[in-house]
Amino acid sequence: MMNQMFSFLFVPAISTKMVNKALTIKQSAIILDLEDSIAHSKKHVAREKVSGYMSELNEWDRQRVYIRINDSESPYFYHDLQLVKVCKPRGLFIPKAEDKNMIKEIATYLADESIALIPLIETAKGIHYSFDIATATETVERLAFGAVDYCLDTNIEVGEGREELLYARSQLVNASAAAKILPPIDSVFLHLENSNDLIKETTHGRKIGFAGKLAIHPNQVVRINDVYHQENNNRIHEAKEVIRLFEDAEKEGKASINVNGRLVDYPVYKQAKKLLQINSECNESR
């Protein structure tokens, strides 16, 4: 079983050098990109390279490699799906996901429950129908947020605090919880030199319910992982303590206790149990 991954690194599928470097970063999932980072004239070359990469991967790496295909309106869509069907990556990132029927069609075409579907929600329509997309098929593992295209679609101008994206982000977190799938993956952070704001945005995403973040450079992986590993370990430790102490108290007929100055009753106890369950499911999904 693989450890839980908190970072998902986009790599242009056409660059053998970049792909090989990404595969050395064992603490991140890898997304072989056939979409935005590939020129139209090179799409077929990128597909051929992905086929070559996948044929040479060991089992451990295969379980952390995803493919992002081109969107369903593009002329490359079905060629990409054919590649995925043959290569059998860990999962498939589906851009511009707006329609549950398209997700169902993809799942039917692949006919392989081992390939996880991760719809990328990147438009106003996608946000609006996020619950329908999340429940389209049992192979939808989780959702991911594409903030750049979402802002383009909605004419949102993002400020320094990025509060303008709170509604969309919260919608995806809520839809995921309602659909009982894994928590969503947060959007990329475009400013490669600004590690402080990357940490702030990652921390904010974690606090509002995301369980990972897309990355566009290997240097971002370390910072994303640091935020999630540190906070996740702290929360897991606290949850285990809450569960242990509350269950001991419950045996004595108590339904509320003080744990480190915090009131713990049945709702808090159940929240701690749910946290451990989500953490376990995330690990098992790898």
Buried (B, 14 or more C-beta within 10 A) or exposed (E): EBEBBBBBBBBBBBBEEBBEEBBEBEBBBBBBBBBEBBEEEBBEEBBEBBEEBBEEBEEEBBBBBBBBBBBBEBEBBEBBBEBBBEBEBBBBBBBBBBBBEBBBBBBEEBEEEEBBBBBBBBBBBBBEBBBBBBBBBEBBBBBBBBBBBBBEBBEBEEEEEBEBBEEBBEBBBBBBBEBEBBBBBBBBBEEEEEBEBBBBBBBBBBEBBBBBBBBBBBEBBBBBBBBBBEBBEEBBEBBEBBBEBBEEBBEEEEEEBEBEEEEBEEEBBEEBBEBBEBBEBBEEBE
